[in-house]
Amino acid sequence: MGYDMTLGTAQWQKMLDTKGLQCPLPLLKAKRALSQLEAGQKLKVLATDAGSQRDFAAWTRLTGHHLHQNQCIDGVYHYLIEKII
């Protein structure tokens, strides 16, 4: 489990660091990591690709997963995705 000081008590079961990777790699790696989790579990993703904000928002909307966090902190994009199905 992880703890993110910016979210207070938010926890995740898996963390994925995709900093330095460009589109579409952050999303592809997140998709693979999320497939290894069970429904209700959360994946924390860190990325530096600005296009990933658009990608993760659209992808979670299309797949039905829940995007709990989508914010940029000091040039790093933080995503917290809950697997729904």
C-alpha positions, 0 to 999 in steps of 0.5 A: 500500500502507498501513501500520498501526502497530497491526498492525505489518506489515499492508498494504492496497491501498485505504483507505476513510474513512467516519468520520462516516457512519451505518449503512448507509453505511460498509458500502455504501461498503466493499462498493463499494470491495471490488468494485474489488479482486481476490481476495486484496487488502485494504481498510482501513476507518475508521468512527465508527459503533458499529453498524458492528462488528456490520455488518462482522462479519456481512457478512464472515461471510455473504459469505466475505470475511476480516475481519483486523481489527475494533477500536476505537482512540480512538473510530475503528473499524478494519477490515481486510477481505481479498477472498476471492471 
